[in-house]
Amino acid sequence: MRRILAIRLENQPGALSRVVSMFSARAYNIDSLTVASTEDETLSRMTIVTHGSDDVIEQIIKQINKIVDVASVTDITEQRHVERELLLVKVRAANAEVREEMHRLVAVFRGRINDVTDRSFIIEVTGTGGKLDAFLAALPQTSIKETVRTGVAGVTRGRP
């Protein structure tokens, strides 16, 4: 089962490496990883998407909690939460017909065109992983030159 883990850890060199190394050492896979400093400059927030049974996820959380740099680990998957990813995709757009189609698709998916040249667009779409997958599926596959996706960023809803 897909799980989203929110980890708060010390904003120190090597902290990220220790968490990622734990996954590698135990042959757990990371599907998505984002990390950045928080409102408290001494802490970073890491969001990891992984897969596993309840027992595997419980073991992952126990192992992460043993890492000295880790302040807290929360599985936010089943809590009310908001999650988003960012997609940047460079597409070929050499003629007016293709450009028109790109504008239409961007509007449907509430994206933005960030860069335009005589032969290409760079399009930004933000949303759930499913929305980004649907956008990529809607594009003519021969028009895609390059894609870049961030990992999942997620936060629980409601009271702090």
N, C-alpha and C positions, 0 to 999 in steps of 0.2 A: 504494500500500500504506500502511496506517495505521502511523505511527511515533510512539514516545514518546521525547522528548528531555528529559534531566535536565541542567539548566544551573545551575552555581554561579556567582554573580556578586556583586560588591561591593554591600553594603547601603547604597547611596548614592542620593540623589535623582537621577532621570533614567536610572538604569541599566535599569530595566524598559522605559521608553519607547524607549531606543535599540534594544533587542532587538526589541520589537514593531514599531518603525519599519522595521527591516531587512526583516521579513516583508512589510509593506505596500509598501515601495519596490520589491520584486522580485515582487510579485503572488503571494506564497505565502499560503495560507490557514491560520489557526490554528483548529483544531476545539475545543480546550480549552486553558485556561491557568490554572495555579494558581501562586501565589508567596507565600512567607513566609520570615521569618528562620530561621536554622538554629541548631544548638548553638553555633556560633561567631557571636557577635553582629555581626561585621563582614561576614558573608556571608549572602546569601539563596539559597534554592533555588527555581528556577522549573521547572515541569514543563509542557511544551508537547506537545500531541497535534496532529499534522499528517498530511497525506497526500502521497505522492510516490513516484516511482520511486527506485531506488537512487542514480542519478546526481543527481536533484534533492535528495535528503536529504544526499548528500555535499556538494553545493554549499551547502545551508543551514548545515550544520555548519561548513564553511570560513568562511562569512560571519559566523556568530556568533562564531567564535574570533577574528576580526579586531577585535571590539568591545573597547575598552580595559577596560571594567568586568568582562568575563567571565573567570572563573578556570578553568572547565572545561565541556566539553559532552560528554555521553555519550548514545548511542542505546541505551536499555535494552530496546527492543522484543524482541530475540531472546535476551536474557539471561534467566536465571531471575529473575523479579521478581513482586512483589505490587502490584496496582493497585486502587484503590478510588475511588468517587465517593459523594457524599452527595446525596440527594433529599429535599426538603421539599415536600409537596403538601397543599394545603388542599382538602378535599372537603365537599360538602353532605351533611349527615346529619340530616335533619329528623324522621325517624320511626324507630321501634324496629327495623323490618325492615332498613333501610339501615344503621343503626348496627351491627347484628349482622353483616351482610355485611362491613363495614369491619373489624371486630374479627377476623373469620375470615381475610380477606386479609392483614392485618397480621401475624397469627400465621404464616401459610404462608410469607411472605417475610421472617420474622424482623425485622420493623420495630418501631417504637415509636409510640405515640400521644403526642404532646407537648402537645397543647392540645385541650380539649373545650369547646364552647359548646353552647347549645341547638340550633344549626343547622349546626354544622360541626366537623370534626376537622382538626388538623394532624398529618400522619403523616411520620415520618422513616424512610427506608430507606437502608442503606449496602451497597455491593457493587460489582460490576463494572457497566459500562454496560449490558450485556445483561440483567442482573438488574433494573436500574432500568427499562429499557424494558419488560420483561415485566410488572413490577408496574403500570406505567402502562397497559399494554394490558389487564390484568385488571380494572382499575377501570371501572365504568360511565362512559363519556365525559361523560355529562350531569352527573355528580356532581363533576367536577373544576372547581374555581374558580380555582386558581392553582398553578403549579409553579415551583420554584427548584432548580437543580442546581449543585453545585460542579463544577469541572473535575477531571480525573484527578490523583490523587496516586499516585506510584509509587516503589518502591525495589527495588533488586536484592537477591536472597536471598544468604545465605551470608556468607562472610568480608567484612570491611570493606575 
